[in-house]
Amino acid sequence: MAELRKGSIQSINRLQTLNVTNNRLTIVPYDIRNLTFLEVLNMQNNTILTLSCEDFVNTTSLRELYLTGNRITDIKSCVIEKLPNLTVLDLSYNLIMTFGDSFEIPLHKLEILDVIQNPIKTLDVKKFQQLQSLKVLNVETQLLNNLYVCNDLQLLDHLTIYLRPRENFKTSVSNYSEIHVNSHSLKSLTLIAKDQPTDFDSVKKFLMTVKPAEKFTAINIYGDPPDGRTFKLTPELKSLTLTKTDLLIVKHKMFLPIPHLQSLDLSESEIKSLDFLMLANLSALRYLKLTDSDLSVVNETVFQYLPSLTYLDLSNNPFTCECLNAGFIQWVKSNKQTQVFNGHQYECSFPVPKRGTLLLDFDVKTCWEDGSFLYFISSTCLVVLTLLTSFVYNFLRWHLKYTFHLFQAFLYDSRKRKTMNPHQFDAFVSYNVHDEGWVYREMLPVLEGQQGWRLCLHHRDFQPGKPIIENITDAIYGSRKTICVISRSYLQSEWCSREIQMASFRLFDEQKDVLILLFLEEIPARHLSPYYRMRKLVKKRTYLSWPQAAEHPGVFWQNVQRPF
């Protein structure tokens, strides 16, 4: 219908609602000016070019006027002044380039104004200053001026701004530092970048001044993702939507300032993991949507940190049908609190042979039958063995060596008892090479020269080519006694330590007095504390001290001979 003829609806003078959408009207029908009881007029999707001052001359009762989808180029103030009771005005999708003085006429009852999809390059929000009852404002522009005027719009709840691309858009947004929207009235802020993405840094500056109380939406915004400062001034935010953006790296710090968040939509944002939610402190979150992202593996542990979650939508993600998702699959099937929207229709994208199959059809039992449990047990045992080996090497290696040598001595003693071979030597002399001079100068002349003993000395009587430890064992068990010539050098020698250990075992095994201790130096007991076995022997057995017998060497050697 290209025209509504004059008089066509004149007789319906008490008409309250008129809908003439989706026609080819080029002007406002003449009969409308006579509908004094008309409250709702819908003329969407026509080809109206202009509004005359007489079009609404008598429609003072009109409350809702929908003119979206026409070709209107301007709105005159004389048109506005005829609509004092208007509460909803939709002028979206027209050709308006400027408002001029259109809204300088106070529309005290106007609550909703939509002017998106109009080629307005610069929108001066000061033009709306008289709209004191305005609650919802939808605008689109390349540049906003005087947005501080929104502070005077005390009832403004919802502000939606469509941002068209502009070469110096970032510079224009940087001027928003003067914006001061009344934070007590504004509940919702929506920023939508059209045609091409808008820089996120600019939006951050905008958000730090325009502070929505409950809901923030940003669509088609790219750049560095929000950080911990972005929502610092909106601590009561309950709904957050960031879609069609590149949130490849989402940091949990972004959510810490908004602990009361109940709804989160991060769809179409290329997110690869949900692990950031574990530290985000979103205990009040009920609604979570991440559709059309890049999630292939979902860690089911994440949902333990979302105790209030009741709705989850992960549709259109490239899920992997492997054991990595076994926990998530079991969670989807078994949890009773959270509704997983269309979970039964999630499809596999990887591996290629399973592409197109359903995620929930994946048999998670195979994850426990493929040896994974055995691998777990084996790896655990390996770790425990490694730790035990490290502990033994650092703290018990000498005890193990000692035990090994004692065992060898035990076997040797058992063989000797069977053969019952007589002792080859009267005494085996255990000493350090640093004390060799004293042995040759003082001991040998007395014990071998005067008393006729046959002594076993390692440098003289050990069999060449035979393992040292066997030579030591043969010497100790092939002698009636073992004489240990003890000095500080002796205590620090590893081989001397082994010799006295062997002799100690023979003492313990045979229960005979086969060990004689000769101290060449005065060594306090506290200095023997690192040498636990030596200190134990000194405390239990009588020993001979050369420094104390220096004035009476004859008595000293008589005491040495006494055990024989």
C-alpha positions in Angstrom: 0.0 0.0 0.0 1.5 3.3 -1.2 -1.1 5.6 0.2 -3.9 5.6 2.8 -6.6 7.7 1.2 -8.0 10.7 3.0 -11.2 9.7 4.9 -10.3 6.0 5.0 -10.2 5.8 8.7 -11.8 9.1 9.7 -14.9 7.4 11.0 -12.9 5.4 13.5 -12.3 8.5 15.5 -11.9 6.6 18.8 -9.1 4.3 17.5 -6.3 3.7 20.0 -3.8 1.6 18.1 -2.9 1.8 14.4 -0.4 -0.5 12.7 0.5 0.3 9.1 3.9 -1.5 9.0 5.6 -3.0 5.9 3.9 -0.8 3.3 5.1 1.8 0.8 3.8 5.0 2.5 5.8 8.1 1.6 3.9 10.5 4.0 2.0 10.2 7.3 -1.6 9.5 6.4 -3.8 12.6 6.7 -6.5 10.9 8.8 -4.1 10.3 11.7 -4.3 14.0 12.7 -8.0 13.4 13.5 -7.5 10.4 15.7 -7.5 12.2 19.0 -7.7 9.0 21.1 -4.8 7.3 19.3 -2.2 6.0 21.7 0.0 3.7 19.7 1.1 4.3 16.1 3.4 1.9 14.3 4.6 2.9 10.8 7.8 0.8 10.6 9.3 -0.2 7.3 7.7 2.3 5.0 9.4 4.9 2.8 8.3 8.1 4.6 10.6 10.9 3.6 9.6 13.7 5.9 7.4 14.7 8.9 5.3 17.9 8.6 4.3 20.1 11.5 0.6 19.2 10.9 1.0 15.4 10.8 0.3 15.0 14.6 -1.5 18.2 15.3 -4.4 16.6 17.2 -2.8 13.3 18.4 -2.0 14.7 21.8 -2.8 11.3 23.4 -0.1 9.5 21.4 2.2 7.5 23.8 4.2 5.3 21.4 5.4 6.2 18.0 7.4 3.7 15.9 9.0 5.2 12.7 11.9 2.7 12.3 13.0 1.7 8.8 11.9 4.8 6.8 13.8 7.5 5.0 13.3 10.4 7.3 16.1 13.0 7.0 15.2 15.3 9.9 12.9 15.9 12.8 11.5 19.4 13.3 10.7 20.8 16.7 7.2 21.6 15.6 6.5 17.9 15.2 7.8 17.1 18.7 5.8 19.8 20.4 2.6 18.1 19.2 3.4 15.0 21.2 3.4 16.0 24.9 2.4 12.5 26.2 4.9 10.5 24.1 6.7 7.8 26.2 8.3 5.8 23.3 9.9 7.2 20.2 11.7 4.9 17.7 13.5 6.7 14.9 16.1 4.0 14.2 17.1 3.0 10.7 16.4 6.3 9.0 18.5 9.0 7.3 18.7 11.6 10.0 22.0 13.4 10.0 21.3 15.9 12.8 18.6 16.7 15.3 19.0 20.5 15.3 16.6 21.9 17.9 14.2 18.9 17.7 14.4 17.9 21.4 14.8 21.3 22.9 11.0 21.1 23.2 10.6 19.3 26.6 9.1 15.9 26.3 8.6 15.4 30.0 7.1 11.9 29.6 9.5 10.4 27.1 11.1 7.3 28.5 12.5 5.4 25.5 14.4 7.0 22.6 16.0 4.9 19.9 18.0 6.7 17.2 20.4 4.0 16.0 21.3 3.4 12.4 21.2 7.0 11.4 24.2 8.7 9.6 24.9 11.0 12.5 28.6 11.8 12.5 28.7 13.8 15.7 26.0 13.3 18.3 25.6 16.1 20.9 24.0 14.5 23.9 23.2 18.0 25.1 20.3 17.9 22.7 18.6 15.5 25.0 18.9 17.6 28.1 15.2 18.4 28.3 14.2 14.7 28.4 14.1 14.4 32.1 12.0 11.2 32.2 14.3 9.3 29.8 15.1 5.8 31.0 16.4 4.1 27.8 18.7 5.8 25.2 20.0 4.0 22.1 22.3 6.1 20.0 24.8 5.5 17.1 27.6 7.8 16.0 31.2 8.3 15.2 31.8 10.8 17.9 29.9 11.7 21.1 30.0 15.2 22.5 28.9 16.5 25.9 28.0 13.1 27.2 28.3 14.6 30.7 24.7 15.8 30.1 23.6 12.3 31.0 24.4 13.2 34.5 21.3 15.5 34.4 19.1 12.6 33.2 18.4 11.3 36.6 16.2 8.4 35.5 18.4 7.1 32.8 18.8 3.3 33.3 20.0 1.9 30.0 22.4 3.5 27.7 23.3 1.7 24.4 26.0 3.3 22.1 26.7 1.9 18.6 30.1 3.0 17.5 30.8 3.4 13.8 34.4 3.2 12.6 36.3 6.5 12.4 39.9 7.2 11.7 40.4 9.1 14.8 37.9 7.3 17.0 40.5 6.5 19.6 41.4 10.1 20.0 37.7 11.0 20.3 37.2 8.5 23.1 40.2 9.7 25.0 38.2 12.9 25.5 35.7 11.0 27.6 37.7 11.8 30.7 35.1 14.5 31.3 32.2 12.1 31.3 30.3 11.8 34.6 27.2 9.7 34.3 25.1 9.5 37.4 26.2 6.1 38.8 23.1 5.9 41.0 20.7 5.8 38.0 22.5 4.1 35.2 22.0 0.4 35.4 23.1 -0.9 32.0 25.7 0.2 29.5 26.1 -1.4 26.1 28.9 -0.6 23.6 28.6 -2.1 20.2 31.3 -1.6 17.5 29.8 -1.8 14.0 31.4 -2.8 10.7 34.9 -3.1 12.1 36.3 -3.7 15.6 36.9 -0.9 18.1 40.0 -0.7 20.2 39.5 -2.1 23.8 41.9 0.5 25.3 39.5 3.2 24.3 36.5 1.3 25.8 38.4 0.9 29.1 38.7 4.7 29.4 35.1 5.0 28.6 34.1 2.5 31.2 36.1 4.0 33.9 34.0 7.2 33.6 30.6 5.8 32.6 30.0 3.4 35.4 27.0 1.0 35.0 25.7 -0.3 38.2 24.5 -3.7 37.2 25.1 -4.6 33.5 27.9 -4.0 31.0 28.0 -5.3 27.4 30.8 -4.8 24.9 30.5 -6.4 21.4 33.1 -6.5 18.7 35.8 -4.9 20.8 39.4 -5.9 20.2 42.8 -5.2 21.6 44.3 -5.9 25.1 41.7 -7.6 27.2 40.3 -6.0 30.4 42.5 -6.2 33.5 42.0 -5.8 37.2 41.5 -2.0 36.9 38.8 -2.1 34.2 35.9 -2.9 36.6 37.4 -1.3 39.7 34.7 1.4 39.8 31.8 -1.1 39.2 32.0 -3.4 42.2 28.2 -4.2 42.1 28.2 -5.4 38.5 25.9 -8.4 38.1 26.0 -9.0 34.4 29.0 -8.9 32.0 28.9 -9.6 28.3 32.1 -9.5 26.1 31.4 -11.1 22.8 32.9 -11.1 19.3 36.3 -10.2 20.7 39.8 -11.8 21.1 40.1 -12.9 24.7 42.8 -15.5 24.0 44.4 -14.7 27.3 41.9 -14.1 30.1 43.3 -13.2 33.5 41.4 -14.0 36.7 42.3 -10.6 38.1 39.8 -9.1 35.6 37.0 -10.5 37.7 38.3 -9.8 41.2 36.7 -6.3 41.5 33.2 -7.8 40.6 32.6 -10.7 43.1 28.8 -10.3 42.8 28.7 -11.2 39.1 25.7 -13.5 38.3 25.8 -13.6 34.5 28.8 -13.9 32.3 28.8 -14.2 28.5 32.1 -14.5 26.7 30.9 -16.0 23.4 32.8 -15.7 20.1 35.9 -14.6 22.0 38.4 -17.3 20.9 38.8 -18.5 24.5 40.8 -21.8 24.7 40.5 -22.6 28.5 38.2 -22.1 31.4 41.0 -22.4 34.0 40.9 -18.6 34.7 37.6 -19.2 36.5 39.3 -21.1 39.3 40.8 -18.0 40.7 38.2 -15.5 39.6 36.2 -15.6 42.9 32.8 -15.9 41.1 31.0 -17.7 43.8 27.7 -15.9 42.9 27.8 -16.7 39.2 24.7 -18.5 38.0 24.7 -18.0 34.2 27.8 -18.8 32.0 27.8 -18.7 28.2 30.9 -19.4 26.0 29.5 -20.4 22.7 31.4 -20.3 19.4 34.8 -20.1 21.1 37.9 -22.3 20.9 37.4 -24.7 23.8 38.6 -28.2 23.0 39.2 -29.5 26.5 37.2 -28.5 29.6 38.6 -29.1 33.1 35.7 -30.2 35.2 37.5 -29.0 38.3 36.6 -25.4 37.3 32.9 -26.0 38.2 33.9 -26.7 41.8 34.8 -23.0 42.0 31.3 -21.9 40.7 29.0 -23.2 43.5 26.0 -21.2 42.3 26.1 -22.1 38.6 22.7 -23.2 37.3 23.1 -22.6 33.5 26.0 -23.4 31.2 26.1 -23.1 27.4 29.2 -24.2 25.6 27.6 -24.8 22.2 29.7 -24.8 18.9 33.1 -25.4 20.5 35.7 -27.8 18.8 35.6 -30.4 21.6 38.1 -33.3 21.7 36.7 -36.7 22.1 39.6 -38.2 24.1 40.3 -39.1 27.7 41.3 -35.4 28.4 37.5 -34.7 28.4 36.5 -37.8 30.4 36.0 -35.8 33.6 33.9 -33.2 31.9 31.7 -35.8 30.2 31.0 -37.5 33.5 30.3 -34.2 35.1 27.7 -33.3 32.4 26.0 -36.6 32.8 26.0 -36.7 36.6 25.6 -33.2 38.0 22.1 -32.3 39.2 22.5 -28.5 39.8 23.7 -27.1 36.5 21.6 -27.2 33.3 24.1 -27.8 30.4 22.2 -26.3 27.5 22.1 -28.6 24.5 24.9 -30.7 26.1 23.5 -33.8 24.3 24.2 -32.1 21.0 27.9 -31.1 21.6 29.9 -32.6 18.7 33.5 -33.8 18.5 36.0 -32.0 16.2 39.0 -34.0 17.2 40.4 -36.5 16.5 39.5 -36.5 12.8 38.1 -40.0 12.8 35.5 -39.0 15.5 34.6 -35.7 13.9 30.8 -35.2 13.9 30.2 -37.7 16.6 28.5 -36.7 19.8 30.7 -35.8 22.8 28.5 -37.5 25.3 28.7 -40.7 23.3 32.4 -41.1 24.0 33.0 -44.1 26.2 35.0 -42.9 29.2 35.5 -46.4 30.4 38.2 -46.9 27.9 40.2 -44.3 29.7 40.5 -46.6 32.7 41.0 -49.8 30.6 43.9 -48.6 28.5 46.6 -49.0 31.1 46.3 -45.5 32.5 45.9 -46.8 36.0 48.9 -49.0 35.7 50.9 -46.1 34.4 49.8 -44.1 37.3 50.9 -46.8 39.8 54.2 -47.3 38.0 55.0 -43.6 37.9 54.0 -43.3 41.6 56.3 -46.1 42.6 59.1 -44.7 40.5 58.8 -41.3 42.2 58.7 -42.9 45.6 61.7 -45.1 44.8 63.6 -42.0 43.5 62.9 -40.1 46.7 63.9 -43.1 48.9 67.1 -43.6 47.0 68.0 -39.9 47.4 67.2 -40.1 51.1 69.3 -43.2 51.6 72.2 -41.9 49.6 72.3 -38.6 51.5 71.7 -39.9 55.0 72.2 -43.7 55.2 74.9 -44.6 52.6 77.6 -45.2 55.3 75.2 -47.3 57.4 74.5 -49.4 54.3 78.2 -49.8 53.5 78.8 -50.8 57.1 76.0 -53.3 57.1 77.4 -54.8 53.8 80.9 -55.2 55.3 79.5 -56.7 58.5 77.6 -59.2 56.4 80.8 -60.1 54.5 82.6 -60.4 57.9 79.8 -62.7 59.1 80.2 -65.0 56.1 83.9 -65.0 56.5 83.6 -65.9 60.1 81.3 -68.7 59.3 83.8 -70.2 56.8 86.6 -69.8 59.3 84.7 -71.7 61.9 84.2 -74.6 59.6 87.9 -74.8 58.6 89.1 -74.1 62.1 92.4 -72.6 60.8 94.8 -71.4 63.5 95.6 -67.7 63.8 98.5 -66.6 61.6 99.3 -63.4 63.6 99.3 -62.4 67.2 97.8 -59.0 66.3 96.7 -56.9 63.3 97.8 -53.3 63.6 95.3 -50.8 62.2 96.9 -47.4 61.8 96.9 -44.4 59.5 99.9 -43.8 57.2 100.6 -40.5 59.0 101.3 -42.6 62.2 103.5 -45.1 60.4 106.7 -43.5 61.9 105.4 -44.1 65.5 104.5 -47.7 64.7 108.0 -48.5 63.3 109.9 -46.4 65.9 108.0 -47.4 69.1 105.7 -50.4 68.6 107.7 -52.9 66.4 110.9 -52.8 68.4 109.0 -53.7 71.6 106.3 -56.1 70.4 108.2 -57.9 67.7 111.8 -57.3 68.8 111.6 -57.8 72.5 108.4 -59.8 73.0 108.5 -61.9 69.9 105.0 -61.2 68.6 104.1 -61.7 65.0 102.3 -58.5 63.9 100.2 -58.1 60.7 100.9 -54.7 58.9 99.0 -53.8 55.8 101.9 -52.6 53.8 104.0 -55.6 54.6 101.6 -58.6 55.0 98.6 -57.8 52.7 98.5 -60.1 49.7 99.1 -58.2 46.4 96.3 -58.3 43.8 93.7 -59.2 46.4 90.8 -56.8 47.1 91.6 -54.5 50.0 88.4 -55.4 51.9 89.3 -59.1 51.7 92.8 -58.4 52.9 91.4 -56.5 55.9 88.9 -59.2 56.7 91.7 -61.9 56.5 94.0 -59.8 58.7 91.4 -59.2 61.4 90.1 -62.8 61.6 93.6 -64.3 61.1 94.9 -62.4 64.1 94.3 -63.1 67.8 93.8 -59.4 68.5 93.3 -56.1 66.6 95.3 -53.1 67.8 93.9 -49.7 66.6 96.4 -46.9 66.8 94.0 -43.9 67.0 94.8 -40.3 66.1 93.0 -37.5 64.4 94.3 -38.7 61.1 93.0 -42.2 61.9 89.5 -40.9 62.5 89.4 -39.1 59.2 90.5 -42.2 57.2 87.8 -44.1 55.4 89.8 -47.4 55.3 90.7 -47.1 59.0 87.0 -46.6 59.7 86.2 -49.9 57.9 88.9 -51.7 59.8 87.6 -50.8 63.1 84.0 -51.6 62.0 85.2 -55.1 61.0 87.0 -55.5 64.3 83.9 -54.3 66.2 81.7 -56.9 64.5 84.2 -59.7 65.5 84.1 -58.4 69.0 80.3 -58.5 69.0 80.2 -61.9 67.2 82.8 -63.8 69.3 82.1 -62.0 72.6 85.9 -62.1 73.2 88.3 -59.3 74.0 89.9 -59.0 70.6 90.1 -55.2 70.3 92.8 -53.0 71.8 92.5 -49.2 71.5 95.8 -47.1 71.6 95.3 -43.3 71.6 98.4 -41.5 70.3 96.8 -38.1 71.1 94.5 -36.7 73.7 91.2 -36.5 71.9 88.3 -35.1 74.0 85.1 -37.2 73.9 83.1 -34.3 72.3 85.5 -34.5 69.3 84.5 -38.1 68.8 80.8 -37.2 68.4 81.0 -37.4 64.5 82.5 -40.9 64.9 79.6 -42.6 66.7 81.1 -46.1 66.8 84.4 -44.9 68.1 82.8 -42.9 70.9 80.6 -45.9 71.8 83.7 -48.1 72.1 85.6 -45.6 74.2 82.7 -45.3 76.6 82.4 -49.1 77.1 86.0 -50.3 76.9 89.3 -49.4 78.7 91.8 -47.9 76.3 95.5 -47.0 76.5 96.8 -43.5 76.1 100.4 -43.0 74.8 100.7 -39.3 76.0 99.8 -40.3 79.5 102.4 -43.2 79.5 105.3 -41.2 77.8 107.3 -41.1 81.1 106.8 -44.9 81.8 106.8 -46.6 78.4 107.6 -50.0 80.0 104.3 -50.0 81.9 102.5 -49.0 78.7 103.8 -52.0 76.8 103.1 -54.3 79.7 99.4 -53.2 79.6 99.4 -53.9 75.9 100.8 -57.4 76.5 98.3 -58.1 79.3 95.3 -59.1 77.0 97.4 -61.7 75.4 
